[in-house]
Amino acid sequence: MTLTEQMTALAKQARAASRELAKLSTAEKNACLLAMADALMANKAAIQEANARDMKAGAESGLSAAMLDRLKLDDKRVAGMAQGLREVAALPDPTGRLLDERIRPNGLKLQKVSSPIGVVVIIYESRPNVTADAASLCFKSGNATILRGGKEAIHSNQIIAQTMVGAAKKHLPKFPEHAIQVVPTTDREAIKELLSLTHLVDLCMPRGGEGLIRAVTECSKVPVIKHYKGVCHVFVDRDADLKMAEDIVMNAKVQRPGVCNAMETLLVDKAIAETFLPLIALKLGEKNVELRADAATLSILKAKSETQNAKLKSATEQDWSTEYNDYILNVRVVDGVAQAIDHISQYGSAHSDSIVTKNETTAKQFLAEVDSAAVYWNASTRFTDGGEFGMGAEIGISTDKVGARGPMGLDELTTYRWLGYGTGQVRV
């Protein structure tokens, strides 16, 4: 079987499964999700054994520490996958909701009703927990999903999907086994073949680095919901509580630096730079974070004996728009909120940006003028996540302005149909 034939068969199976999914009741879907969650926990040892194979291969191929962290499935992450499925089961069914209703002068009744999209392809890197997250959200919203993870997680992804499908099929024999499929090959050409099938595939959602997302967008013939990168900012205003600012900056940068909502640039108000920069540089130094700084920041830190040995470099123009996904942070001193907003507008990626301040007027200006998918006041950028937003597991994050924007959960995986109820009306 050629690659084209293989991908066509996969998509046809998904299309057939999507029709069967539409027949399942909310209660049946929820029961399947709970069975899947239990199975993930019961099969934890086998899942971690498969993951260990991926981790070993990843280390041998030279994956960075941050990427290996994304790949690892420890006890907490396996439990997190199971909990994510349970949370999705507890959420309202997004399909069949009445969104609008109107009766025309001729008596024709029209209803706008939410419905599944159909067949959704998810393309992602490293993080095998995405397999469970994406599959559960697509299933709950009535969509068949085709999952294409990175080659570094192939064994992890396959066993997670197999565990979920097996559990659902055991609990509900009519569960369509092709509702959740993992692309069985690591051949990159498979993506191009799959995304050329416009009559079978309805939507593609890539999750990963900018290179992956651009490559998918350029080759796809089906619609793509995306964010290219996460160049996220924290601006520490002159009226900030500096202890709060320190906690937020550290969380935003080092809690998990390899994810798209981690901070890549710290902006510090000139009025407090002399006080705050040495404090935060010491804290970041404890985590071995390299600072790529503007001239004002370098001058302040090099003048302080306690920060003279910090990992410091001069920031280049390219650095300001770079997503590192690593222990590297851009730092710039700005003169007030307006300059901070201008910097974010020029270099940001419209993903997640935050201001730390006690000044409500300044905060409201920042919230109103920063045009990103998520904008925060006195909170870490790390909250841009479907689970943290109460959506259950997350399918992805969009920085597009048409359609879904920000974390995407169940509601964002539906479209709608118009249903017309007539009594013999004809158009004149």
C-alpha positions in Angstrom: 0.0 0.0 0.0 1.4 3.4 -1.0 1.6 6.3 1.5 -1.3 8.0 -0.4 -3.4 4.9 -0.1 -2.5 4.5 3.5 -3.5 8.1 4.4 -6.7 7.9 2.3 -7.7 4.7 4.1 -7.0 6.4 7.5 -9.1 9.4 6.6 -12.0 7.3 5.2 -12.1 5.3 8.4 -12.2 8.6 10.4 -15.0 10.0 8.2 -17.1 6.8 8.8 -16.4 6.9 12.5 -17.5 10.6 12.7 -20.9 9.6 11.5 -21.2 6.9 14.2 -20.0 9.3 16.9 -22.9 11.6 16.0 -25.3 8.9 17.1 -23.8 8.5 20.7 -25.6 10.1 23.6 -23.9 12.4 26.0 -24.2 9.7 28.7 -22.5 7.1 26.5 -19.7 9.5 25.6 -19.1 10.4 29.3 -19.1 6.7 30.3 -16.5 6.0 27.6 -14.3 8.8 28.8 -14.4 7.6 32.4 -13.5 4.1 31.2 -10.6 5.5 29.3 -9.4 7.4 32.3 -9.5 4.3 34.5 -7.6 2.3 31.8 -4.8 4.9 31.6 -4.2 4.5 35.3 -4.5 0.7 35.2 -2.1 0.5 32.2 0.4 3.1 33.7 3.4 0.7 33.8 3.1 -0.3 30.1 2.6 3.3 29.1 5.7 4.4 31.0 7.7 1.4 29.6 6.8 2.7 26.1 7.7 6.2 27.1 11.1 5.1 28.4 11.9 3.8 25.0 11.0 7.2 23.5 13.0 9.0 26.2 16.1 6.8 25.6 15.9 7.4 21.8 15.4 11.1 22.4 18.4 11.5 24.6 20.5 9.6 22.1 19.3 11.8 19.3 20.3 15.0 21.2 17.0 16.4 22.4 17.4 19.3 24.8 16.6 19.0 28.4 13.5 21.1 27.9 12.3 18.9 25.1 13.0 15.8 27.1 10.9 17.3 29.9 8.0 17.7 27.5 8.4 14.1 26.4 8.5 12.4 29.8 5.4 10.7 31.3 6.0 10.4 35.0 3.4 9.3 37.5 2.0 12.9 37.8 1.6 13.3 34.1 -0.1 9.9 33.6 -2.5 10.8 36.5 -3.0 14.2 34.9 -4.0 12.6 31.6 -6.6 10.5 33.4 -7.8 13.5 35.4 -8.1 15.5 32.2 -10.5 12.8 30.7 -12.6 12.8 33.9 -12.8 16.6 33.7 -13.9 16.5 30.1 -16.6 13.9 31.0 -17.9 16.3 33.6 -18.2 19.2 31.2 -21.5 20.0 29.3 -21.8 18.4 25.9 -21.1 21.2 23.4 -23.1 19.6 20.6 -26.9 20.1 20.1 -26.9 23.5 21.9 -29.5 26.0 20.6 -27.4 29.1 19.7 -30.1 31.2 18.1 -33.8 30.9 17.1 -36.0 33.1 15.0 -39.3 32.9 13.3 -39.7 34.7 10.0 -42.8 36.7 8.9 -43.9 33.7 6.8 -43.8 31.4 9.8 -40.6 29.6 8.9 -38.8 28.7 12.2 -35.0 28.7 12.1 -32.7 27.3 14.7 -28.9 27.6 14.9 -27.6 24.5 16.5 -24.0 23.5 17.5 -22.7 20.4 15.8 -19.4 18.5 15.4 -16.8 19.7 12.8 -16.3 16.1 11.6 -12.7 14.9 11.1 -9.9 16.8 12.9 -6.2 16.2 12.3 -3.9 17.1 15.2 -0.2 17.4 14.5 2.1 17.9 17.5 5.6 17.5 18.9 7.1 15.7 21.9 4.3 15.9 24.5 2.5 12.6 24.5 -0.1 13.7 27.0 -1.5 15.7 24.0 -2.7 12.4 22.6 -5.1 11.9 25.5 -6.1 15.6 25.7 -6.8 15.9 22.0 -8.6 12.6 21.6 -10.9 13.2 24.6 -11.9 16.7 23.5 -12.5 15.6 19.9 -14.5 12.5 21.1 -16.7 14.5 23.6 -17.5 17.0 20.8 -18.4 14.3 18.4 -15.3 14.6 16.1 -13.2 11.8 14.8 -9.5 12.6 15.3 -6.3 11.6 13.5 -3.2 12.2 15.6 0.2 12.7 14.2 2.7 13.2 17.0 6.4 13.6 16.6 8.6 10.6 15.8 10.3 11.1 19.3 7.0 10.1 21.0 5.7 7.4 18.6 5.6 4.5 21.1 4.0 6.6 23.8 1.4 8.0 21.5 0.4 4.6 20.1 0.0 2.9 23.5 -2.1 5.9 24.9 -4.5 5.8 21.9 -4.7 2.0 22.0 -5.5 2.0 25.7 -8.2 4.6 25.2 -9.9 2.9 22.2 -9.7 -0.5 23.9 -11.3 0.7 27.1 -14.1 2.5 25.2 -14.8 -0.5 23.0 -14.9 -2.8 26.0 -17.3 -0.5 27.8 -19.5 0.3 24.7 -19.2 -2.3 21.9 -20.7 0.1 19.4 -17.9 2.6 20.0 -16.3 3.3 16.5 -12.8 2.0 16.8 -11.5 4.5 14.2 -12.7 7.5 16.1 -9.2 7.9 17.5 -6.3 7.0 15.2 -2.6 7.6 15.4 -0.8 8.0 12.0 1.3 4.8 12.0 4.3 6.2 10.1 6.9 8.8 11.0 7.3 9.7 7.3 6.9 13.5 7.0 5.2 13.1 3.6 2.3 11.5 5.4 1.2 14.9 6.7 1.2 16.4 3.2 -0.8 13.5 1.9 -3.3 13.6 4.8 -3.9 17.3 4.5 -4.6 17.1 0.8 -7.8 15.1 1.4 -10.2 18.0 1.5 -13.2 15.7 0.9 -12.4 13.7 4.0 -10.6 15.9 6.5 -12.3 19.1 7.8 -9.7 20.8 10.0 -6.1 20.6 11.0 -4.6 21.9 14.3 -0.8 21.9 14.6 0.7 22.1 18.1 4.5 22.7 18.4 7.2 25.1 17.4 7.0 27.8 14.7 8.8 25.7 12.2 6.3 22.8 12.4 3.3 25.1 12.3 4.5 27.1 9.3 5.4 23.8 7.5 1.9 22.4 8.1 0.1 25.7 7.2 2.1 25.9 3.9 1.4 22.4 2.8 -2.2 22.0 4.0 -5.2 22.2 1.7 -7.7 22.0 4.6 -8.3 24.8 7.1 -5.6 25.2 9.8 -6.1 26.7 13.3 -2.8 27.8 14.6 -0.4 29.9 16.6 3.1 30.3 15.2 4.9 30.9 18.4 4.6 32.1 22.0 6.8 35.2 22.5 5.1 36.1 25.8 5.9 39.1 27.9 5.7 40.2 31.6 5.9 44.0 32.2 6.8 45.0 35.7 5.3 48.5 36.2 6.7 51.2 38.5 3.7 50.6 40.8 4.2 46.9 41.1 4.4 44.9 44.3 8.0 43.7 43.8 7.6 40.5 45.7 4.5 39.7 43.6 6.5 40.6 40.5 9.3 38.3 41.5 7.0 35.4 42.0 5.2 36.0 38.7 8.4 36.4 36.7 9.9 33.2 38.1 6.8 31.2 37.5 6.3 32.5 34.0 9.9 31.7 33.0 11.2 28.7 34.8 8.2 26.6 36.0 8.2 25.0 32.5 10.3 26.9 30.0 9.6 24.6 27.2 5.9 25.5 26.7 4.4 28.2 24.5 2.9 30.2 27.4 6.3 30.6 29.1 7.7 34.2 29.3 10.4 35.0 26.8 10.8 38.7 27.4 10.8 40.6 30.7 10.1 44.4 30.5 10.9 46.5 33.5 9.8 50.0 34.1 12.8 52.4 34.3 11.5 53.9 37.5 12.1 50.6 39.4 14.8 49.0 37.3 17.7 49.9 39.6 15.9 48.1 42.5 14.1 45.2 40.7 16.6 44.0 38.1 19.4 43.0 40.6 16.8 41.1 42.7 15.3 39.2 39.8 18.7 38.6 38.1 19.9 36.8 41.3 16.7 34.6 41.4 17.0 33.8 37.7 20.7 33.0 38.1 19.8 30.4 40.7 17.9 28.6 38.0 20.8 29.1 35.5 18.8 31.4 33.2 20.8 33.2 30.6 19.8 36.9 30.2 19.9 38.6 26.9 19.6 42.2 27.8 19.4 45.7 26.4 22.1 48.3 27.2 20.2 49.8 30.2 19.8 46.4 31.9 23.5 45.5 31.2 24.6 48.7 32.8 22.6 48.2 35.9 23.6 44.5 36.4 27.3 45.0 35.7 27.4 47.8 38.2 26.2 45.5 41.0 28.8 43.2 42.5 26.3 40.5 43.3 25.2 40.3 39.6 28.5 40.9 37.8 28.9 37.2 37.2 25.3 36.6 36.0 24.9 34.9 32.6 24.6 38.1 30.5 24.6 38.8 26.8 23.7 41.8 24.8 20.3 41.2 23.1 20.2 41.3 19.3 17.3 42.6 17.3 16.3 39.0 16.5 16.3 38.0 20.1 13.2 40.2 20.9 11.0 38.1 18.6 12.6 34.7 19.4 10.7 31.9 21.2 13.5 30.0 23.1 11.5 27.3 24.9 14.6 27.2 27.1 16.4 28.8 30.1 17.0 32.0 28.1 15.3 35.3 28.8 15.3 38.7 27.1 15.3 41.7 29.4 14.6 45.3 28.5 14.1 48.5 30.5 11.2 50.6 29.2 9.9 54.1 30.1 6.4 53.4 31.3 3.4 51.3 30.1 3.1 53.0 26.7 6.6 51.9 25.7 5.9 48.4 27.1 2.8 48.2 24.9 4.7 49.4 21.9 7.4 46.8 22.4 4.8 44.0 22.7 3.0 45.2 19.6 6.3 45.2 17.6 7.8 41.9 18.8 5.1 39.9 20.4 3.2 36.9 18.9 -0.3 37.8 20.2 -0.2 34.8 22.5 0.0 35.8 26.3 1.2 39.0 28.0 1.0 40.2 31.5 1.4 43.4 33.6 2.3 43.5 37.3 1.0 46.7 38.9 -1.1 48.0 41.8 -2.2 50.9 39.5 -5.7 50.1 38.1 -5.6 52.9 35.5 -2.2 51.6 34.1 -3.5 48.0 34.2 -6.7 48.9 32.3 -4.6 50.7 29.6 -2.5 47.5 29.2 -5.5 45.2 29.1 -7.2 47.4 26.5 -4.2 48.1 24.2 -2.3 44.8 24.2 -4.0 42.8 21.4 -3.1 39.2 22.4 -5.2 36.1 22.8 -4.8 36.3 26.6 -3.8 39.4 28.6 -3.3 39.3 32.4 -3.1 41.7 35.3 -1.0 40.5 38.2 -0.9 36.9 37.0 1.5 34.6 35.2 1.3 34.0 31.5 1.4 30.2 32.3 -2.3 30.3 32.9 -3.1 30.3 29.2 -4.2 26.7 29.1 -7.5 25.0 28.6 -7.3 23.2 31.9 -6.5 26.4 33.8 -9.3 28.1 32.0 -11.8 25.5 33.2 -12.2 23.9 29.8 -10.9 20.5 30.8 -8.1 19.2 28.6 -7.0 21.6 25.9 -6.9 20.9 22.2 -4.5 23.8 21.5 -4.1 27.6 21.5 -5.0 29.9 18.6 -3.7 33.3 18.0 -5.8 33.7 14.9 -8.4 36.5 15.0 -11.1 34.7 12.9 -12.7 31.7 14.6 -11.3 30.4 17.8 -8.8 32.5 19.8 -6.8 31.6 22.9 -7.1 28.2 24.6 -9.4 25.9 22.7 -11.7 23.5 24.5 -14.9 21.7 23.7 -16.9 24.7 22.4 -14.2 25.6 20.0 -14.4 22.1 18.4 -17.9 22.6 17.2 -19.4 24.4 14.3 -23.2 25.0 13.7 -26.0 24.2 11.4 -29.2 26.0 10.6 -32.3 23.9 11.0 -35.5 25.1 9.3 -39.0 24.1 10.4 -41.7 24.9 7.9 -45.3 24.3 7.2 -45.1 24.3 3.4 -43.4 27.7 2.9 -42.0 28.5 -0.6 -39.9 31.5 -1.6 -41.6 34.1 -3.8 
